[in-house]
Amino acid sequence: MSPSPTESAIEPPFDKGDVVVRSSDRQDFLVYKLDLSRASPVFETMFSLPKPASTHFGDTTKDGHPLINLAESA
C-alpha cells in the first residue's frame, strides 16, 4: 500500500521496530520502544503508562503499529 500524499513511506534504516514516530513534517520512522525508552526518560514513562481506551487526536496506528506524533520536524 503506497502512502498518501501527506505522509512518507517508511524506508531503511527506519523500517524495523514496534512503534511509528511521525515528525511534524509527516516523515515516519519505525523504531523500537526499547531504544526510545533507553534514550529518553519521557518515552520510558510514556511506554510504562496504560494505553488510553480511545483518543481524539487523529491517527493512533500506522500499519498496525502505535503512532506517536512529534512537534519536531524530521
All heavy atoms as TSV, in Angstrom:
chain	resi	resn	atom	element	x	y	z
A	1	MET	N	N	0.848	-1.172	0.000
A	1	MET	CA	C	0.000	0.000	0.000
A	1	MET	C	C	0.895	1.237	0.000
A	1	MET	O	O	1.772	1.385	0.832
A	1	MET	CB	C	-0.883	-0.050	1.253
A	1	MET	CG	C	-1.708	1.152	1.472
A	1	MET	SD	S	-2.633	0.916	3.018
A	1	MET	CE	C	-3.914	2.052	2.745
A	2	SER	N	N	0.692	2.138	-0.944
A	2	SER	CA	C	1.519	3.335	-1.004
A	2	SER	C	C	0.972	4.403	-0.062
A	2	SER	O	O	-0.227	4.461	0.193
A	2	SER	CB	C	1.619	3.864	-2.424
A	2	SER	OG	O	0.351	3.975	-2.979
A	3	PRO	N	N	1.871	5.243	0.462
A	3	PRO	CA	C	1.444	6.265	1.413
A	3	PRO	C	C	0.600	7.334	0.737
A	3	PRO	O	O	0.687	7.537	-0.465
A	3	PRO	CB	C	2.755	6.841	1.935
A	3	PRO	CG	C	3.738	6.566	0.863
A	3	PRO	CD	C	3.292	5.295	0.193
A	4	SER	N	N	-0.217	8.008	1.520
A	4	SER	CA	C	-0.993	9.119	0.990
A	4	SER	C	C	-0.031	10.268	0.681
A	4	SER	O	O	1.101	10.281	1.155
A	4	SER	CB	C	-2.043	9.554	2.008
A	4	SER	OG	O	-1.443	10.237	3.079
A	5	PRO	N	N	-0.466	11.255	-0.107
A	5	PRO	CA	C	0.438	12.359	-0.466
A	5	PRO	C	C	0.957	13.155	0.727
A	5	PRO	O	O	1.965	13.828	0.621
A	5	PRO	CB	C	-0.432	13.255	-1.346
A	5	PRO	CG	C	-1.579	12.427	-1.764
A	5	PRO	CD	C	-1.745	11.349	-0.746
A	6	THR	N	N	0.296	13.042	1.884
A	6	THR	CA	C	0.724	13.830	3.041
A	6	THR	C	C	1.609	13.055	4.007
A	6	THR	O	O	2.043	13.606	4.993
A	6	THR	CB	C	-0.501	14.361	3.803
A	6	THR	OG1	O	-1.302	13.252	4.213
A	6	THR	CG2	C	-1.312	15.307	2.940
A	7	GLU	N	N	1.866	11.784	3.751
A	7	GLU	CA	C	2.748	11.039	4.655
A	7	GLU	C	C	3.830	10.325	3.864
A	7	GLU	O	O	3.669	10.038	2.691
A	7	GLU	CB	C	1.969	10.066	5.530
A	7	GLU	CG	C	1.308	8.942	4.795
A	7	GLU	CD	C	0.474	8.065	5.696
A	7	GLU	OE1	O	-0.282	8.580	6.517
A	7	GLU	OE2	O	0.596	6.848	5.555
A	8	SER	N	N	4.933	10.041	4.542
A	8	SER	CA	C	6.077	9.442	3.872
A	8	SER	C	C	6.039	7.926	3.962
A	8	SER	O	O	5.405	7.356	4.841
A	8	SER	CB	C	7.362	9.946	4.515
A	8	SER	OG	O	7.460	9.455	5.836
A	9	ALA	N	N	6.739	7.293	3.042
A	9	ALA	CA	C	6.960	5.857	3.137
A	9	ALA	C	C	8.039	5.620	4.187
A	9	ALA	O	O	8.907	6.467	4.391
A	9	ALA	CB	C	7.418	5.311	1.791
A	10	ILE	N	N	7.969	4.495	4.862
A	10	ILE	CA	C	8.988	4.165	5.859
A	10	ILE	C	C	10.117	3.435	5.136
A	10	ILE	O	O	9.904	2.386	4.543
A	10	ILE	CB	C	8.397	3.310	6.989
A	10	ILE	CG1	C	7.310	4.102	7.724
A	10	ILE	CG2	C	9.489	2.862	7.947
A	10	ILE	CD1	C	6.580	3.324	8.790
A	11	GLU	N	N	11.314	4.017	5.196
A	11	GLU	CA	C	12.449	3.483	4.456
A	11	GLU	C	C	13.600	3.158	5.405
A	11	GLU	O	O	13.689	3.705	6.498
A	11	GLU	CB	C	12.904	4.506	3.414
A	11	GLU	CG	C	11.825	4.810	2.391
A	11	GLU	CD	C	12.265	5.824	1.359
A	11	GLU	OE1	O	13.440	6.234	1.362
A	11	GLU	OE2	O	11.422	6.207	0.546
A	12	PRO	N	N	14.510	2.247	4.961
A	12	PRO	CA	C	15.676	1.933	5.777
A	12	PRO	C	C	16.474	3.193	6.091
A	12	PRO	O	O	16.493	4.109	5.271
A	12	PRO	CB	C	16.488	0.989	4.887
A	12	PRO	CG	C	15.496	0.428	3.916
A	12	PRO	CD	C	14.469	1.515	3.715
A	13	PRO	N	N	17.110	3.284	7.205
A	13	PRO	CA	C	17.233	2.274	8.249
A	13	PRO	C	C	16.085	2.294	9.258
A	13	PRO	O	O	16.139	1.588	10.248
A	13	PRO	CB	C	18.549	2.640	8.938
A	13	PRO	CG	C	18.571	4.133	8.854
A	13	PRO	CD	C	17.930	4.464	7.516
A	14	PHE	N	N	15.048	3.092	9.006
A	14	PHE	CA	C	13.938	3.202	9.957
A	14	PHE	C	C	12.739	2.379	9.517
A	14	PHE	O	O	11.607	2.832	9.564
A	14	PHE	CB	C	13.552	4.674	10.135
A	14	PHE	CG	C	14.665	5.507	10.677
A	14	PHE	CD1	C	15.356	6.376	9.866
A	14	PHE	CD2	C	15.042	5.391	12.005
A	14	PHE	CE1	C	16.403	7.134	10.359
A	14	PHE	CE2	C	16.082	6.144	12.515
A	14	PHE	CZ	C	16.766	7.014	11.687
A	15	ASP	N	N	12.980	1.131	9.092
A	15	ASP	CA	C	11.917	0.273	8.604
A	15	ASP	C	C	11.700	-0.956	9.478
A	15	ASP	O	O	10.990	-1.882	9.101
A	15	ASP	CB	C	12.174	-0.136	7.159
A	15	ASP	CG	C	13.462	-0.926	6.985
A	15	ASP	OD1	O	14.349	-0.832	7.862
A	15	ASP	OD2	O	13.587	-1.635	5.980
A	16	LYS	N	N	12.304	-0.962	10.660
A	16	LYS	CA	C	12.132	-2.081	11.600
A	16	LYS	C	C	11.866	-1.506	12.981
A	16	LYS	O	O	12.522	-0.569	13.410
A	16	LYS	CB	C	13.379	-2.957	11.630
A	16	LYS	CG	C	13.614	-3.697	10.327
A	16	LYS	CD	C	14.867	-4.534	10.411
A	16	LYS	CE	C	15.109	-5.321	9.140
A	16	LYS	NZ	N	15.206	-4.533	7.927
A	17	GLY	N	N	10.891	-2.071	13.675
A	17	GLY	CA	C	10.567	-1.595	15.006
A	17	GLY	C	C	9.163	-1.977	15.402
A	17	GLY	O	O	8.500	-2.761	14.721
A	18	ASP	N	N	8.704	-1.412	16.509
A	18	ASP	CA	C	7.376	-1.733	17.008
A	18	ASP	C	C	6.527	-0.501	17.293
A	18	ASP	O	O	5.423	-0.610	17.812
A	18	ASP	CB	C	7.461	-2.634	18.242
A	18	ASP	CG	C	8.347	-2.082	19.345
A	18	ASP	OD1	O	8.803	-0.936	19.244
A	18	ASP	OD2	O	8.579	-2.807	20.320
A	19	VAL	N	N	7.023	0.688	16.913
A	19	VAL	CA	C	6.259	1.925	17.069
A	19	VAL	C	C	6.680	2.898	15.959
A	19	VAL	O	O	7.839	2.913	15.549
A	19	VAL	CB	C	6.465	2.542	18.472
A	19	VAL	CG1	C	7.886	2.980	18.696
A	19	VAL	CG2	C	5.508	3.683	18.735
A	20	VAL	N	N	5.706	3.666	15.441
A	20	VAL	CA	C	5.995	4.662	14.409
A	20	VAL	C	C	6.049	6.033	15.072
A	20	VAL	O	O	5.133	6.427	15.789
A	20	VAL	CB	C	4.912	4.667	13.301
A	20	VAL	CG1	C	5.166	5.790	12.306
A	20	VAL	CG2	C	4.865	3.328	12.593
A	21	VAL	N	N	7.141	6.749	14.830
A	21	VAL	CA	C	7.288	8.125	15.294
A	21	VAL	C	C	7.137	9.007	14.055
A	21	VAL	O	O	7.847	8.819	13.065
A	21	VAL	CB	C	8.663	8.344	15.962
A	21	VAL	CG1	C	8.861	9.801	16.322
A	21	VAL	CG2	C	8.804	7.463	17.186
A	22	ARG	N	N	6.181	9.957	14.102
A	22	ARG	CA	C	5.919	10.846	12.964
A	22	ARG	C	C	6.330	12.267	13.323
A	22	ARG	O	O	5.876	12.822	14.312
A	22	ARG	CB	C	4.449	10.806	12.583
A	22	ARG	CG	C	4.101	11.749	11.432
A	22	ARG	CD	C	2.683	11.580	10.971
A	22	ARG	NE	N	2.571	10.311	10.253
A	22	ARG	CZ	C	1.410	9.738	9.964
A	22	ARG	NH1	N	0.283	10.286	10.348
A	22	ARG	NH2	N	1.387	8.591	9.317
A	23	SER	N	N	7.176	12.859	12.484
A	23	SER	CA	C	7.615	14.245	12.686
A	23	SER	C	C	6.516	15.207	12.245
A	23	SER	O	O	5.558	14.822	11.572
A	23	SER	CB	C	8.903	14.505	11.911
A	23	SER	OG	O	8.653	14.414	10.524
A	24	SER	N	N	6.681	16.484	12.589
A	24	SER	CA	C	5.678	17.491	12.234
A	24	SER	C	C	5.546	17.675	10.724
A	24	SER	O	O	4.492	18.084	10.243
A	24	SER	CB	C	6.014	18.830	12.891
A	24	SER	OG	O	7.242	19.319	12.387
A	25	ASP	N	N	6.601	17.346	9.969
A	25	ASP	CA	C	6.516	17.426	8.507
A	25	ASP	C	C	6.148	16.074	7.887
A	25	ASP	O	O	6.380	15.823	6.723
A	25	ASP	CB	C	7.798	18.003	7.903
A	25	ASP	CG	C	9.057	17.294	8.348
A	25	ASP	OD1	O	8.996	16.445	9.263
A	25	ASP	OD2	O	10.121	17.596	7.791
A	26	ARG	N	N	5.528	15.207	8.705
A	26	ARG	CA	C	4.913	13.933	8.312
A	26	ARG	C	C	5.904	12.901	7.774
A	26	ARG	O	O	5.567	12.081	6.935
A	26	ARG	CB	C	3.773	14.162	7.336
A	26	ARG	CG	C	2.792	15.168	7.885
A	26	ARG	CD	C	1.351	15.004	7.737
A	26	ARG	NE	N	0.737	13.788	7.401
A	26	ARG	CZ	C	-0.054	13.100	8.217
A	26	ARG	NH1	N	-0.232	13.502	9.451
A	26	ARG	NH2	N	-0.653	12.020	7.813
A	27	GLN	N	N	7.124	12.901	8.294
A	27	GLN	CA	C	8.083	11.842	8.000
A	27	GLN	C	C	7.904	10.770	9.069
A	27	GLN	O	O	7.876	11.075	10.259
A	27	GLN	CB	C	9.518	12.383	8.028
A	27	GLN	CG	C	9.807	13.389	6.949
A	27	GLN	CD	C	9.783	12.766	5.572
A	27	GLN	OE1	O	10.395	11.727	5.334
A	27	GLN	NE2	N	9.052	13.387	4.670
A	28	ASP	N	N	7.773	9.521	8.658
A	28	ASP	CA	C	7.545	8.415	9.583
A	28	ASP	C	C	8.810	7.599	9.783
A	28	ASP	O	O	9.545	7.323	8.823
A	28	ASP	CB	C	6.430	7.508	9.062
A	28	ASP	CG	C	5.081	8.195	9.052
A	28	ASP	OD1	O	4.902	9.170	9.807
A	28	ASP	OD2	O	4.198	7.742	8.310
A	29	PHE	N	N	9.051	7.205	11.044
A	29	PHE	CA	C	10.215	6.409	11.420
A	29	PHE	C	C	9.725	5.229	12.256
A	29	PHE	O	O	9.127	5.431	13.311
A	29	PHE	CB	C	11.204	7.244	12.240
A	29	PHE	CG	C	11.643	8.504	11.537
A	29	PHE	CD1	C	10.963	9.693	11.718
A	29	PHE	CD2	C	12.725	8.476	10.684
A	29	PHE	CE1	C	11.358	10.855	11.065
A	29	PHE	CE2	C	13.141	9.639	10.022
A	29	PHE	CZ	C	12.449	10.823	10.217
A	30	LEU	N	N	9.944	4.015	11.781
A	30	LEU	CA	C	9.606	2.821	12.543
A	30	LEU	C	C	10.806	2.499	13.434
A	30	LEU	O	O	11.916	2.276	12.938
A	30	LEU	CB	C	9.303	1.664	11.597
A	30	LEU	CG	C	8.780	0.376	12.207
A	30	LEU	CD1	C	7.482	0.615	12.985
A	30	LEU	CD2	C	8.554	-0.673	11.131
A	31	VAL	N	N	10.605	2.540	14.739
A	31	VAL	CA	C	11.695	2.342	15.707
A	31	VAL	C	C	11.219	1.425	16.823
A	31	VAL	O	O	10.031	1.129	16.945
A	31	VAL	CB	C	12.178	3.693	16.292
A	31	VAL	CG1	C	12.826	4.548	15.217
A	31	VAL	CG2	C	11.040	4.452	16.936
A	32	TYR	N	N	12.156	0.983	17.645
A	32	TYR	CA	C	11.822	0.109	18.765
A	32	TYR	C	C	11.564	0.917	20.028
A	32	TYR	O	O	12.320	1.838	20.353
A	32	TYR	CB	C	12.956	-0.895	19.018
A	32	TYR	CG	C	13.046	-1.949	17.933
A	32	TYR	CD1	C	14.008	-1.866	16.940
A	32	TYR	CD2	C	12.148	-3.010	17.912
A	32	TYR	CE1	C	14.084	-2.816	15.937
A	32	TYR	CE2	C	12.214	-3.970	16.916
A	32	TYR	CZ	C	13.181	-3.872	15.930
A	32	TYR	OH	O	13.240	-4.813	14.934
A	33	LYS	N	N	10.496	0.558	20.747
A	33	LYS	CA	C	10.170	1.212	22.014
A	33	LYS	C	C	11.339	1.111	22.990
A	33	LYS	O	O	11.627	2.062	23.710
A	33	LYS	CB	C	8.941	0.561	22.661
A	33	LYS	CG	C	7.658	0.814	21.941
A	33	LYS	CD	C	6.531	0.075	22.661
A	33	LYS	CE	C	5.244	0.149	21.900
A	33	LYS	NZ	N	4.179	-0.622	22.550
A	34	LEU	N	N	12.001	-0.028	23.000
A	34	LEU	CA	C	13.123	-0.227	23.919
A	34	LEU	C	C	14.222	0.804	23.671
A	34	LEU	O	O	14.761	1.387	24.612
A	34	LEU	CB	C	13.677	-1.647	23.785
A	34	LEU	CG	C	14.839	-2.003	24.703
A	34	LEU	CD1	C	14.437	-1.882	26.172
A	34	LEU	CD2	C	15.341	-3.399	24.407
A	35	ASP	N	N	14.536	1.059	22.402
A	35	ASP	CA	C	15.573	2.050	22.081
A	35	ASP	C	C	15.144	3.445	22.521
A	35	ASP	O	O	15.948	4.207	23.070
A	35	ASP	CB	C	15.891	2.048	20.590
A	35	ASP	CG	C	16.578	0.765	20.146
A	35	ASP	OD1	O	17.202	0.098	20.993
A	35	ASP	OD2	O	16.482	0.433	18.955
A	36	LEU	N	N	13.883	3.810	22.263
A	36	LEU	CA	C	13.393	5.117	22.697
A	36	LEU	C	C	13.414	5.234	24.215
A	36	LEU	O	O	13.785	6.273	24.764
A	36	LEU	CB	C	11.975	5.355	22.178
A	36	LEU	CG	C	11.822	5.550	20.678
A	36	LEU	CD1	C	10.341	5.670	20.310
A	36	LEU	CD2	C	12.587	6.763	20.201
A	37	SER	N	N	13.011	4.166	24.906
A	37	SER	CA	C	12.999	4.175	26.372
A	37	SER	C	C	14.390	4.329	26.955
A	37	SER	O	O	14.577	5.030	27.949
A	37	SER	CB	C	12.373	2.883	26.905
A	37	SER	OG	O	11.029	2.795	26.548
A	38	ARG	N	N	15.362	3.683	26.350
A	38	ARG	CA	C	16.750	3.797	26.826
A	38	ARG	C	C	17.311	5.197	26.592
A	38	ARG	O	O	18.124	5.682	27.364
A	38	ARG	CB	C	17.635	2.777	26.125
A	38	ARG	CG	C	17.402	1.373	26.597
A	38	ARG	CD	C	18.297	0.418	25.857
A	38	ARG	NE	N	18.167	-0.925	26.380
A	38	ARG	CZ	C	18.664	-1.999	25.792
A	38	ARG	NH1	N	19.331	-1.868	24.658
A	38	ARG	NH2	N	18.497	-3.179	26.326
A	39	ALA	N	N	16.855	5.851	25.513
A	39	ALA	CA	C	17.392	7.164	25.152
A	39	ALA	C	C	16.692	8.316	25.857
A	39	ALA	O	O	17.266	9.395	25.969
A	39	ALA	CB	C	17.287	7.366	23.641
A	40	SER	N	N	15.455	8.101	26.343
A	40	SER	CA	C	14.686	9.212	26.869
A	40	SER	C	C	13.792	8.795	28.038
A	40	SER	O	O	12.963	7.906	27.891
A	40	SER	CB	C	13.798	9.785	25.757
A	40	SER	OG	O	12.817	10.640	26.283
A	41	PRO	N	N	13.931	9.471	29.187
A	41	PRO	CA	C	13.033	9.168	30.306
A	41	PRO	C	C	11.575	9.515	29.988
A	41	PRO	O	O	10.663	8.911	30.546
A	41	PRO	CB	C	13.561	10.016	31.457
A	41	PRO	CG	C	14.576	10.933	30.896
A	41	PRO	CD	C	14.945	10.449	29.537
A	42	VAL	N	N	11.356	10.446	29.071
A	42	VAL	CA	C	9.980	10.785	28.668
A	42	VAL	C	C	9.331	9.584	27.976
A	42	VAL	O	O	8.205	9.193	28.309
A	42	VAL	CB	C	9.964	12.023	27.741
A	42	VAL	CG1	C	8.572	12.264	27.172
A	42	VAL	CG2	C	10.471	13.245	28.480
A	43	PHE	N	N	10.032	8.979	27.020
A	43	PHE	CA	C	9.492	7.794	26.351
A	43	PHE	C	C	9.392	6.618	27.312
A	43	PHE	O	O	8.442	5.834	27.250
A	43	PHE	CB	C	10.329	7.419	25.132
A	43	PHE	CG	C	10.068	8.282	23.934
A	43	PHE	CD1	C	11.040	9.134	23.455
A	43	PHE	CD2	C	8.840	8.251	23.283
A	43	PHE	CE1	C	10.807	9.937	22.350
A	43	PHE	CE2	C	8.589	9.047	22.179
A	43	PHE	CZ	C	9.576	9.893	21.712
A	44	GLU	N	N	10.357	6.462	28.202
A	44	GLU	CA	C	10.304	5.381	29.186
A	44	GLU	C	C	9.016	5.481	30.001
A	44	GLU	O	O	8.307	4.487	30.186
A	44	GLU	CB	C	11.530	5.440	30.095
A	44	GLU	CG	C	11.564	4.329	31.125
A	44	GLU	CD	C	12.805	4.400	32.002
A	44	GLU	OE1	O	13.379	5.497	32.169
A	44	GLU	OE2	O	13.191	3.336	32.510
A	45	THR	N	N	8.697	6.678	30.464
A	45	THR	CA	C	7.468	6.891	31.226
A	45	THR	C	C	6.242	6.669	30.350
A	45	THR	O	O	5.284	6.015	30.770
A	45	THR	CB	C	7.440	8.310	31.825
A	45	THR	OG1	O	8.575	8.467	32.677
A	45	THR	CG2	C	6.170	8.554	32.617
A	46	MET	N	N	6.255	7.196	29.127
A	46	MET	CA	C	5.117	7.050	28.221
A	46	MET	C	C	4.769	5.581	27.987
A	46	MET	O	O	3.607	5.196	28.031
A	46	MET	CB	C	5.424	7.709	26.873
A	46	MET	CG	C	4.293	7.576	25.865
A	46	MET	SD	S	4.705	8.035	24.166
A	46	MET	CE	C	5.451	9.604	24.334
A	47	PHE	N	N	5.783	4.756	27.758
A	47	PHE	CA	C	5.538	3.352	27.453
A	47	PHE	C	C	5.169	2.542	28.692
A	47	PHE	O	O	4.645	1.438	28.569
A	47	PHE	CB	C	6.735	2.736	26.743
A	47	PHE	CG	C	7.001	3.343	25.390
A	47	PHE	CD1	C	8.283	3.686	25.011
A	47	PHE	CD2	C	5.964	3.594	24.501
A	47	PHE	CE1	C	8.538	4.250	23.766
A	47	PHE	CE2	C	6.199	4.158	23.253
A	47	PHE	CZ	C	7.490	4.488	22.887
A	48	SER	N	N	5.417	3.077	29.888
A	48	SER	CA	C	5.059	2.353	31.105
A	48	SER	C	C	3.620	2.641	31.540
A	48	SER	O	O	3.072	1.917	32.359
A	48	SER	CB	C	6.023	2.701	32.241
A	48	SER	OG	O	5.826	4.037	32.656
A	49	LEU	N	N	3.006	3.699	30.973
A	49	LEU	CA	C	1.630	4.053	31.325
A	49	LEU	C	C	0.645	3.165	30.568
A	49	LEU	O	O	0.926	2.744	29.448
A	49	LEU	CB	C	1.362	5.524	30.986
A	49	LEU	CG	C	2.201	6.546	31.733
A	49	LEU	CD1	C	1.950	7.942	31.160
A	49	LEU	CD2	C	1.878	6.516	33.215
A	50	PRO	N	N	-0.531	2.917	31.159
A	50	PRO	CA	C	-1.542	2.140	30.425
A	50	PRO	C	C	-2.030	2.917	29.201
A	50	PRO	O	O	-2.086	4.146	29.221
A	50	PRO	CB	C	-2.667	1.952	31.433
A	50	PRO	CG	C	-2.347	2.780	32.607
A	50	PRO	CD	C	-0.950	3.286	32.485
A	51	LYS	N	N	-2.356	2.191	28.141
A	51	LYS	CA	C	-2.858	2.834	26.931
A	51	LYS	C	C	-4.276	3.334	27.178
A	51	LYS	O	O	-5.079	2.645	27.788
A	51	LYS	CB	C	-2.872	1.837	25.772
A	51	LYS	CG	C	-1.504	1.518	25.238
A	51	LYS	CD	C	-1.501	0.453	24.174
A	51	LYS	CE	C	-2.601	0.567	23.178
A	51	LYS	NZ	N	-2.538	-0.423	22.100
A	52	PRO	N	N	-4.613	4.537	26.683
A	52	PRO	CA	C	-5.986	5.030	26.825
A	52	PRO	C	C	-6.947	4.194	25.980
A	52	PRO	O	O	-6.566	3.643	24.947
A	52	PRO	CB	C	-5.921	6.467	26.320
A	52	PRO	CG	C	-4.706	6.524	25.470
A	52	PRO	CD	C	-3.756	5.485	26.010
A	53	ALA	N	N	-8.196	4.102	26.424
A	53	ALA	CA	C	-9.202	3.322	25.701
A	53	ALA	C	C	-9.490	3.930	24.330
A	53	ALA	O	O	-9.684	3.224	23.361
A	53	ALA	CB	C	-10.475	3.234	26.525
A	54	SER	N	N	-9.526	5.250	24.249
A	54	SER	CA	C	-9.729	5.916	22.966
A	54	SER	C	C	-9.057	7.274	22.997
A	54	SER	O	O	-8.732	7.795	24.056
A	54	SER	CB	C	-11.219	6.074	22.675
A	54	SER	OG	O	-11.797	6.972	23.602
A	55	THR	N	N	-8.859	7.842	21.831
A	55	THR	CA	C	-8.214	9.144	21.742
A	55	THR	C	C	-8.908	9.981	20.678
A	55	THR	O	O	-9.511	9.444	19.764
A	55	THR	CB	C	-6.706	9.001	21.434
A	55	THR	OG1	O	-6.142	10.301	21.386
A	55	THR	CG2	C	-6.442	8.287	20.142
A	56	HIS	N	N	-8.817	11.269	20.811
A	56	HIS	CA	C	-9.404	12.176	19.837
A	56	HIS	C	C	-8.317	12.989	19.143
A	56	HIS	O	O	-8.560	14.104	18.714
A	56	HIS	CB	C	-10.400	13.113	20.534
A	56	HIS	CG	C	-11.506	12.381	21.212
A	56	HIS	ND1	N	-12.546	11.804	20.523
A	56	HIS	CD2	C	-11.731	12.097	22.508
A	56	HIS	CE1	C	-13.371	11.216	21.368
A	56	HIS	NE2	N	-12.894	11.374	22.574
A	57	PHE	N	N	-7.136	12.440	19.029
A	57	PHE	CA	C	-6.007	13.167	18.461
A	57	PHE	C	C	-5.634	12.661	17.072
A	57	PHE	O	O	-4.496	12.746	16.669
A	57	PHE	CB	C	-4.797	13.065	19.391
A	57	PHE	CG	C	-5.051	13.670	20.744
A	57	PHE	CD1	C	-5.146	12.867	21.857
A	57	PHE	CD2	C	-5.214	15.033	20.896
A	57	PHE	CE1	C	-5.394	13.411	23.106
A	57	PHE	CE2	C	-5.469	15.585	22.138
A	57	PHE	CZ	C	-5.556	14.776	23.241
A	58	GLY	N	N	-6.575	12.124	16.314
A	58	GLY	CA	C	-6.283	11.664	14.956
A	58	GLY	C	C	-5.780	10.233	14.937
A	58	GLY	O	O	-6.161	9.420	15.771
A	59	ASP	N	N	-4.925	9.933	13.957
A	59	ASP	CA	C	-4.410	8.566	13.782
A	59	ASP	C	C	-3.713	8.082	15.044
A	59	ASP	O	O	-2.928	8.805	15.628
A	59	ASP	CB	C	-3.398	8.505	12.638
A	59	ASP	CG	C	-4.019	8.813	11.294
A	59	ASP	OD1	O	-5.226	8.599	11.147
A	59	ASP	OD2	O	-3.285	9.270	10.405
A	60	THR	N	N	-3.993	6.853	15.413
A	60	THR	CA	C	-3.305	6.264	16.559
A	60	THR	C	C	-2.448	5.070	16.152
A	60	THR	O	O	-1.666	4.592	16.946
A	60	THR	CB	C	-4.305	5.836	17.647
A	60	THR	OG1	O	-5.224	4.901	17.086
A	60	THR	CG2	C	-5.045	7.032	18.205
A	61	THR	N	N	-2.612	4.584	14.918
A	61	THR	CA	C	-1.781	3.488	14.425
A	61	THR	C	C	-1.426	3.727	12.959
A	61	THR	O	O	-2.110	4.464	12.252
A	61	THR	CB	C	-2.490	2.119	14.529
A	61	THR	OG1	O	-3.639	2.119	13.698
A	61	THR	CG2	C	-2.853	1.783	15.963
A	62	LYS	N	N	-0.358	3.077	12.537
A	62	LYS	CA	C	0.018	3.034	11.122
A	62	LYS	C	C	0.555	1.648	10.851
A	62	LYS	O	O	1.470	1.192	11.542
A	62	LYS	CB	C	1.074	4.079	10.786
A	62	LYS	CG	C	1.469	3.977	9.304
A	62	LYS	CD	C	2.410	5.026	8.859
A	62	LYS	CE	C	2.710	4.766	7.383
A	62	LYS	NZ	N	3.534	5.796	6.821
A	63	ASP	N	N	-0.022	0.979	9.901
A	63	ASP	CA	C	0.384	-0.383	9.534
A	63	ASP	C	C	0.399	-1.313	10.741
A	63	ASP	O	O	1.279	-2.165	10.876
A	63	ASP	CB	C	1.753	-0.383	8.842
A	63	ASP	CG	C	1.765	0.442	7.570
A	63	ASP	OD1	O	0.703	0.561	6.926
A	63	ASP	OD2	O	2.836	0.965	7.217
A	64	GLY	N	N	-0.540	-1.106	11.670
A	64	GLY	CA	C	-0.644	-1.953	12.847
A	64	GLY	C	C	0.268	-1.583	13.995
A	64	GLY	O	O	0.265	-2.242	15.024
A	65	HIS	N	N	1.066	-0.536	13.842
A	65	HIS	CA	C	1.982	-0.085	14.895
A	65	HIS	C	C	1.431	1.173	15.555
A	65	HIS	O	O	0.859	2.025	14.871
A	65	HIS	CB	C	3.364	0.233	14.322
A	65	HIS	CG	C	4.031	-0.923	13.656
A	65	HIS	ND1	N	4.517	-1.998	14.362
A	65	HIS	CD2	C	4.274	-1.188	12.355
A	65	HIS	CE1	C	5.046	-2.864	13.524
A	65	HIS	NE2	N	4.904	-2.406	12.298
A	66	PRO	N	N	1.620	1.326	16.873
A	66	PRO	CA	C	1.217	2.584	17.513
A	66	PRO	C	C	1.926	3.765	16.859
A	66	PRO	O	O	3.076	3.655	16.428
A	66	PRO	CB	C	1.697	2.421	18.965
A	66	PRO	CG	C	1.909	0.964	19.151
A	66	PRO	CD	C	2.245	0.406	17.803
A	67	LEU	N	N	1.226	4.893	16.766
A	67	LEU	CA	C	1.757	6.083	16.113
A	67	LEU	C	C	1.920	7.195	17.136
A	67	LEU	O	O	0.991	7.517	17.864
A	67	LEU	CB	C	0.807	6.536	15.003
A	67	LEU	CG	C	1.154	7.811	14.264
A	67	LEU	CD1	C	2.451	7.654	13.469
A	67	LEU	CD2	C	0.017	8.208	13.344
A	68	ILE	N	N	3.133	7.776	17.182
A	68	ILE	CA	C	3.437	8.886	18.077
A	68	ILE	C	C	3.743	10.102	17.217
A	68	ILE	O	O	4.673	10.079	16.404
A	68	ILE	CB	C	4.641	8.565	18.984
A	68	ILE	CG1	C	4.353	7.340	19.831
A	68	ILE	CG2	C	4.993	9.770	19.856
A	68	ILE	CD1	C	5.555	6.809	20.567
A	69	ASN	N	N	2.942	11.138	17.356
A	69	ASN	CA	C	3.170	12.391	16.630
A	69	ASN	C	C	4.073	13.306	17.446
A	69	ASN	O	O	3.825	13.508	18.645
A	69	ASN	CB	C	1.847	13.094	16.349
A	69	ASN	CG	C	1.032	12.364	15.313
A	69	ASN	OD1	O	1.440	12.285	14.165
A	69	ASN	ND2	N	-0.095	11.818	15.711
A	70	LEU	N	N	5.099	13.851	16.802
A	70	LEU	CA	C	6.022	14.770	17.462
A	70	LEU	C	C	5.861	16.174	16.900
A	70	LEU	O	O	5.442	16.358	15.763
A	70	LEU	CB	C	7.471	14.315	17.242
A	70	LEU	CG	C	7.840	12.936	17.783
A	70	LEU	CD1	C	9.285	12.625	17.426
A	70	LEU	CD2	C	7.633	12.870	19.269
A	71	ALA	N	N	6.224	17.172	17.686
A	71	ALA	CA	C	6.181	18.563	17.253
A	71	ALA	C	C	7.411	18.932	16.415
A	71	ALA	O	O	7.382	19.900	15.669
A	71	ALA	CB	C	6.086	19.484	18.461
A	72	GLU	N	N	8.480	18.159	16.527
A	72	GLU	CA	C	9.729	18.452	15.832
A	72	GLU	C	C	9.670	17.976	14.385
A	72	GLU	O	O	9.042	16.978	14.074
A	72	GLU	CB	C	10.918	17.786	16.539
A	72	GLU	CG	C	11.214	18.321	17.904
A	72	GLU	CD	C	10.312	17.735	18.987
A	72	GLU	OE1	O	9.504	16.821	18.702
A	72	GLU	OE2	O	10.417	18.196	20.127
A	73	SER	N	N	10.380	18.680	13.499
A	73	SER	CA	C	10.473	18.249	12.105
A	73	SER	C	C	11.557	17.179	11.965
A	73	SER	O	O	12.376	16.989	12.858
A	73	SER	CB	C	10.782	19.442	11.206
A	73	SER	OG	O	12.048	19.968	11.516
A	74	ALA	N	N	11.511	16.508	10.828
A	74	ALA	CA	C	12.479	15.440	10.574
A	74	ALA	C	C	13.882	16.006	10.474
A	74	ALA	O	O	14.838	15.406	10.829
A	74	ALA	CB	C	12.137	14.695	9.290
